[in-house]
Amino acid sequence: MKRYPAALCAAALAALLAGCTITIGQPAASPAPDPAPTPAPSVTAAPTPAAAATPEPEPEPTAALPTAAPDGEEAASLDAFLTPEQIDLYDRAETASRPLNGDPYTAIYQNGWSPATDSGSDAEKDGYGYILVTGEGATVEDYRQKLLEVFTQDYLDARNFSQRFVMFDGQLGVMNVGVGGNGAEMTDVPDTYRLVSADETAVEFVRIAHFAVIREGESADDFMVRRQDHYDYTVELPIRLVNTADGWRVDEFNLPGYDGWRYEKHPAG
């Protein structure tokens, strides 16, 4: 057994008393390897779809025009032989023709005009009285151009347009003369139509209007009830559309109740 010098033992004891810590070394642990970097997810760009070709719109089918009357049969609706464009023209003529067939106030109020005075006829020419009016488009030429979007000039001439509408010192005068008719005999029975002829240049047909007359001993109330679904005679009103350089126009137009009395009456069968 070795003996250590007393001095050495005393020094060791003093070191312990001084708080020195003697660490018994352990083998160093191997450092944990850094985690492998997570690879970035692979983003595959979706292929850009090819732009879809815009299909060309199909052209509107053009309604074929009949070339002859369909055996003279009556049609309940104009679409039996008119195109949508022609039906629209017919509907516009129904309204626009009234001032040329009826009383002057139809023209005045239909166009938003106002009588210049409340005195009835304010001017006179060629033995006819005229109501002077004011308002937008209240000139002969403006009104003519408006009507020429629907009618031919021949139609306006046939309706004495230049006589019914006259300028007086820069103010429009509307002839104060109505056109008689048989409107009181019109029934509620729907009109029918019969094609006469049609091609690319013109369409001619008749509007078959239905009328009733009050019978002997029949009260006014009974007549009004009967005329809702019965008629005593019909009148055939000629209508003609023509294809002009400006499109389809009405060349002849007749209104039931205004001038149907001019034409032959056909008794109800």
C-alpha positions as CSV (number, residue, x, y, z in Angstrom):
1,M,0.0,0.0,0.0
2,K,1.4,3.3,-1.1
3,R,1.5,6.1,1.4
4,Y,0.9,9.7,0.3
5,P,2.6,12.6,1.9
6,A,0.5,14.4,4.5
7,A,0.9,17.6,2.6
8,L,-0.8,16.2,-0.4
9,C,-3.7,14.9,1.6
10,A,-4.2,18.2,3.3
11,A,-4.3,20.0,-0.1
12,A,-7.0,17.6,-1.4
13,L,-9.1,18.1,1.7
14,A,-8.8,21.9,1.4
15,A,-10.0,21.8,-2.2
16,L,-13.1,19.8,-1.2
17,L,-13.9,22.3,1.6
18,A,-13.6,25.2,-0.8
19,G,-16.6,23.9,-2.9
20,C,-14.8,22.6,-5.9
21,T,-16.8,20.0,-7.7
22,I,-15.1,17.2,-9.2
23,T,-16.9,16.0,-12.3
24,I,-16.4,12.6,-13.4
25,G,-16.4,12.8,-17.2
26,Q,-18.9,10.6,-19.2
27,P,-18.2,9.7,-22.7
28,A,-19.5,12.4,-25.0
29,A,-22.8,11.5,-26.7
30,S,-22.6,11.5,-30.5
31,P,-24.5,14.6,-31.7
32,A,-27.9,13.8,-33.3
33,P,-27.6,14.2,-37.0
34,D,-29.5,17.2,-38.4
35,P,-32.8,16.0,-39.9
36,A,-32.7,15.7,-43.5
37,P,-34.4,18.7,-45.1
38,T,-37.9,18.0,-46.2
39,P,-37.9,18.3,-50.0
40,A,-40.3,21.0,-51.3
41,P,-43.3,19.4,-52.7
42,S,-43.1,19.2,-56.4
43,V,-45.8,21.5,-58.0
44,T,-46.6,20.5,-61.4
45,A,-48.4,23.3,-63.2
46,A,-51.7,22.3,-64.7
47,P,-51.6,22.6,-68.4
48,T,-53.4,25.7,-69.6
49,P,-56.5,24.4,-71.5
50,A,-56.7,25.6,-75.0
51,A,-59.2,28.4,-75.4
52,A,-62.5,27.0,-76.6
53,A,-63.4,28.3,-79.9
54,T,-66.5,30.6,-79.8
55,P,-69.1,29.0,-82.0
56,E,-70.4,31.2,-84.7
57,P,-74.1,32.1,-84.0
58,E,-76.5,30.3,-86.1
59,P,-78.3,32.7,-88.5
60,E,-81.9,33.4,-87.8
61,P,-84.0,31.3,-90.1
62,T,-85.8,33.4,-92.6
63,A,-89.5,32.7,-92.7
64,A,-90.5,31.6,-96.1
65,L,-93.2,33.7,-97.8
66,P,-96.1,31.8,-99.3
67,T,-96.3,32.3,-103.1
68,A,-100.0,31.9,-103.3
69,A,-103.2,32.0,-101.2
70,P,-103.6,28.7,-99.2
71,D,-106.8,27.7,-101.0
72,G,-108.6,30.8,-99.8
73,E,-108.8,29.6,-96.2
74,E,-109.3,32.1,-93.4
75,A,-106.5,32.3,-90.8
76,A,-107.0,33.2,-87.2
77,S,-103.6,34.9,-86.9
78,L,-101.3,36.9,-89.2
79,D,-98.4,34.6,-88.4
80,A,-100.0,32.1,-90.8
81,F,-98.5,34.1,-93.7
82,L,-96.5,37.1,-92.4
83,T,-93.0,37.2,-91.0
84,P,-92.4,38.7,-87.6
85,E,-91.1,41.9,-89.2
86,Q,-94.2,42.3,-91.3
87,I,-96.5,41.6,-88.3
88,D,-94.7,44.3,-86.3
89,L,-95.2,46.7,-89.3
90,Y,-98.9,45.8,-89.4
91,D,-99.3,46.5,-85.7
92,R,-97.6,49.9,-86.0
93,A,-99.9,50.7,-88.9
94,E,-102.9,49.8,-86.8
95,T,-102.1,52.7,-84.5
96,A,-100.4,55.2,-87.0
97,S,-103.3,55.0,-89.5
98,R,-106.0,56.2,-87.1
99,P,-105.2,59.9,-87.4
100,L,-105.6,59.5,-91.1
101,N,-109.0,57.9,-90.8
102,G,-110.5,59.3,-87.6
103,D,-111.1,62.6,-85.9
104,P,-108.4,65.2,-85.5
105,Y,-108.0,64.6,-81.8
106,T,-106.6,61.1,-82.4
107,A,-103.7,62.8,-84.2
108,I,-103.3,65.5,-81.5
109,Y,-103.2,63.3,-78.4
110,Q,-101.4,60.3,-80.1
111,N,-98.5,62.6,-80.8
112,G,-98.5,64.4,-77.5
113,W,-99.5,67.7,-79.1
114,S,-101.7,70.3,-77.4
115,P,-104.4,72.4,-79.0
116,A,-103.2,76.0,-79.1
117,T,-106.7,77.2,-77.9
118,D,-109.9,75.8,-76.7
119,S,-111.9,77.4,-79.5
120,G,-112.2,74.5,-81.9
121,S,-111.1,75.5,-85.4
122,D,-108.5,78.2,-85.2
123,A,-107.8,78.6,-88.9
124,E,-109.4,77.9,-92.3
125,K,-108.2,76.8,-95.7
126,D,-110.2,75.7,-98.8
127,G,-113.4,75.7,-96.8
128,Y,-112.0,73.4,-94.0
129,G,-111.4,74.3,-90.4
130,Y,-108.1,73.5,-88.7
131,I,-107.1,73.1,-85.1
132,L,-103.7,74.7,-84.4
133,V,-101.5,72.6,-82.3
134,T,-98.2,72.9,-80.4
135,G,-95.6,70.3,-79.3
136,E,-92.6,68.3,-80.4
137,G,-92.6,67.3,-84.0
138,A,-95.7,69.5,-84.7
139,T,-94.8,70.3,-88.3
140,V,-96.1,68.8,-91.5
141,E,-92.6,67.6,-92.5
142,D,-91.7,66.1,-89.1
143,Y,-95.0,64.2,-89.0
144,R,-94.7,63.1,-92.6
145,Q,-91.2,61.6,-91.9
146,K,-92.6,59.8,-88.9
147,L,-95.4,58.2,-90.9
148,L,-93.0,57.3,-93.7
149,E,-91.3,54.8,-91.3
150,V,-94.5,52.8,-91.6
151,F,-96.3,53.8,-94.8
152,T,-95.5,54.6,-98.4
153,Q,-95.9,58.1,-99.7
154,D,-98.7,56.7,-102.0
155,Y,-100.7,55.7,-98.9
156,L,-100.3,59.2,-97.4
157,D,-101.4,60.7,-100.6
158,A,-104.4,58.4,-100.8
159,R,-105.4,59.6,-97.3
160,N,-105.1,63.3,-98.3
161,F,-102.2,63.8,-95.8
162,S,-101.2,67.2,-97.3
163,Q,-104.8,68.4,-97.0
164,R,-105.4,67.1,-93.5
165,F,-102.2,68.6,-92.1
166,V,-101.3,72.2,-93.1
167,M,-98.9,74.8,-91.7
168,F,-100.2,78.2,-90.8
169,D,-97.5,80.8,-90.2
170,G,-95.2,78.2,-88.8
171,Q,-97.8,76.4,-86.7
172,L,-99.3,73.0,-87.5
173,G,-103.0,72.9,-88.3
174,V,-105.0,69.6,-88.1
175,M,-108.1,69.4,-90.2
176,N,-111.2,69.4,-87.9
177,V,-113.1,66.9,-90.0
178,G,-113.6,63.2,-89.0
179,V,-114.3,60.3,-91.3
180,G,-117.5,58.4,-90.8
181,G,-117.8,54.7,-90.3
182,N,-119.7,51.9,-88.7
183,G,-117.8,51.4,-85.5
184,A,-121.0,51.1,-83.5
185,E,-121.7,47.8,-85.3
186,M,-118.3,46.2,-84.6
187,T,-118.5,43.0,-82.6
188,D,-116.1,41.4,-80.2
189,V,-115.7,38.4,-82.5
190,P,-112.0,38.3,-83.5
191,D,-111.1,39.3,-87.0
192,T,-109.7,36.7,-89.4
193,Y,-107.4,37.1,-92.4
194,R,-107.1,35.6,-95.8
195,L,-104.0,35.8,-98.0
196,V,-104.5,36.9,-101.6
197,S,-100.9,36.8,-102.9
198,A,-97.3,37.0,-101.6
199,D,-93.8,37.1,-102.9
200,E,-90.5,39.0,-102.2
201,T,-91.9,42.3,-103.4
202,A,-95.4,42.5,-101.9
203,V,-97.9,40.8,-99.7
204,E,-101.7,41.3,-100.2
205,F,-104.4,40.0,-97.9
206,V,-107.7,41.0,-96.5
207,R,-108.8,41.6,-92.9
208,I,-112.2,40.1,-92.3
209,A,-114.0,42.3,-89.8
210,H,-117.2,41.2,-88.1
211,F,-120.2,43.4,-87.5
212,A,-123.7,43.1,-86.0
213,V,-126.8,45.3,-86.3
214,I,-129.4,45.8,-83.6
215,R,-132.5,43.8,-84.4
216,E,-136.1,45.1,-84.3
217,G,-137.4,44.9,-80.8
218,E,-133.9,44.1,-79.4
219,S,-132.8,46.2,-76.4
220,A,-129.5,47.9,-76.4
221,D,-128.4,45.7,-73.5
222,D,-129.4,42.5,-75.3
223,F,-127.5,43.7,-78.4
224,M,-124.3,44.4,-76.4
225,V,-124.5,40.9,-75.0
226,R,-125.2,39.2,-78.4
227,R,-122.4,41.1,-80.2
228,Q,-119.8,39.5,-77.9
229,D,-119.9,36.2,-79.8
230,H,-122.3,36.7,-82.7
231,Y,-122.2,38.7,-85.9
232,D,-124.6,39.5,-88.8
233,Y,-122.2,40.3,-91.6
234,T,-118.5,40.7,-92.4
235,V,-116.5,43.2,-94.4
236,E,-113.2,42.4,-96.2
237,L,-110.7,45.2,-95.8
238,P,-107.8,45.1,-98.3
239,I,-104.2,45.5,-97.0
240,R,-101.0,45.6,-99.0
241,L,-97.4,45.5,-97.8
242,V,-94.6,46.4,-100.3
243,N,-90.9,45.8,-100.1
244,T,-89.1,49.2,-100.7
245,A,-85.5,50.3,-100.6
246,D,-86.1,51.2,-97.0
247,G,-87.7,47.9,-96.0
248,W,-91.3,46.8,-95.8
249,R,-93.9,49.5,-95.8
250,V,-97.7,49.6,-95.8
251,D,-99.1,50.7,-99.1
252,E,-102.8,50.1,-98.4
253,F,-104.5,49.9,-95.0
254,N,-108.1,49.9,-93.9
255,L,-109.5,50.0,-90.5
256,P,-112.8,48.4,-89.5
257,G,-115.2,50.9,-88.0
258,Y,-113.7,53.8,-89.9
259,D,-114.2,53.0,-93.6
260,G,-115.5,49.4,-93.6
261,W,-118.8,50.8,-94.8
262,R,-117.2,51.4,-98.2
263,Y,-116.9,47.7,-99.0
264,E,-119.3,45.0,-99.7
265,K,-121.0,43.4,-96.8
266,H,-121.1,39.6,-96.6
267,P,-124.0,38.2,-94.6
268,A,-123.2,35.7,-91.9
269,G,-123.6,32.1,-93.1
